[in-house]
Amino acid sequence: MARKLFAEWLGTLFLLATVVGSGIMAERLSGGNDALALLGNTIATGAILVVLILMFGQLSGAHFNPAVTLAFAIRKEIGPLESAQYVVVQIIGGILGMMIAHAMFDNPLFDPSTTARTGTGQWIGEFVATFGLVATILGCLKTRPEAVPYAVGLFISAGYWFTSSTSFANPAVTIARSLTNTFSGIDPTNVPAFIIVQLAAATVATITFNWLSSETVT
C-alpha cells in the first residue's frame, strides 16, 4: 500500500509540475499568442500523461485523479479507505508539483490565481471533459487495456482544445492550479463548482460504462 500511495503522490506531482511548468514556459515564449501558449501546454500535458501511466500503471493503477479514483470505487475495484488515501496523496502531490514548477521558474511558491473560469459554458465543458476521460479509461480497459496510456494522453490533448474549460477533468489538478497565477491557473473561488461537476461527470460516466459493458444473461 505504501508503494501504491507513493506512486500516486509522485505521479500527480510530475503531472502538475508539467501542467504548470509548461504553461509558464509556453506563456513566456509565445509572445502573447494564447493559441501558441495553449498548444505548448497541450503537447507537454498529453505527453507526460502517457509516460506516467506507462510508468505507474502496474503499481497503483495510475489514477492521479480523485475523479478516476471515484470511478474505480463505484466499481468496487478499490476500497473506501484506499480511495481516501489515494485522494489525499493526489492532492498533496499536485500542490507540491505546482510548487516545484514555481521554484523552477523563480515564481512565488504560492500565488493564488486571478483567472476566472466560471459560468454554465465552463461547467458543461468540465462535465464533458471528465465524462470523456473516465469513458476513455473504462472503455479502453474493456476492449484494449494496453492502449489506455495513449488514449488518455490523446483525449486530454483533444480536450484542451474542444472544451470551453480546457479540460481540467481532475479535482487534484484543479486545486493545485488555483494556487498558480500563471497561464494554467483558476481563481480559487471557482474551484468548488468545477470539482462538483467533475465528480458528477465521473459518476455518470462510470454508471454508463458499467451498463454498456454488462453482459446480458440469456
Phi, psi and omega in degrees: 000321179299320179293321177299313182294321178296319179297318178294320178296310184292320180297316180292325176301310181294325178299312182287325176301324179286313181300310183286315181298316180291329176295318178295312180299315181297319180295321182289328186266347189275352178063033179086002178273102184296325180295319178293320178296317179295323179298315178297317178298320181296310184299315181295317182293313178300319181294315184292329178297318177300312182299312184294321179291322175295322181290314193248358183303319181281347181270308187235355189093351176054054177287300182054026192195115178302330178293322177290319177299319176301318180301315180287333175292318177299323179281000179061031176264356175212138185281166182300315181294314179297321178299314180298319179294320176303312184298318180298311183289330176296315180294316179297314179298319179297316179295318178295323177297318176299316181296321178296318177300316178299317180297320181298327184254017176059036173265159172303142183300320175241124182211081187308139185287152173245010181278114180285128174225088186209167179110163185303317181299317179295319181292321175297318178302317179291324177297312180299316182297314183287319175303313182296321179296310180296321177299319178300314182295308184292321179295317180289325177300328180284322189250320183217072186301330180290344182268355185306311182303316183287322180295319179295313179301320180288320180296315180295322177300316177294319183298328176304332187254329185261352176257148182293336183268356188063026165060066170293302171057027188195113180300322179295319176297318181298315179298312182296321182287346175286347184257011179233116180271059182230193186305324186267006189286165174217134180303130182306329180290344179268354185293312184305316181296319178301314183294319178301314180295318180299315181291323177296316180296320178297320179295313180296318180296320181295314178299317180299313184280338169295320179290316180297327185270353182289147179259129179280128179271126181249000000 
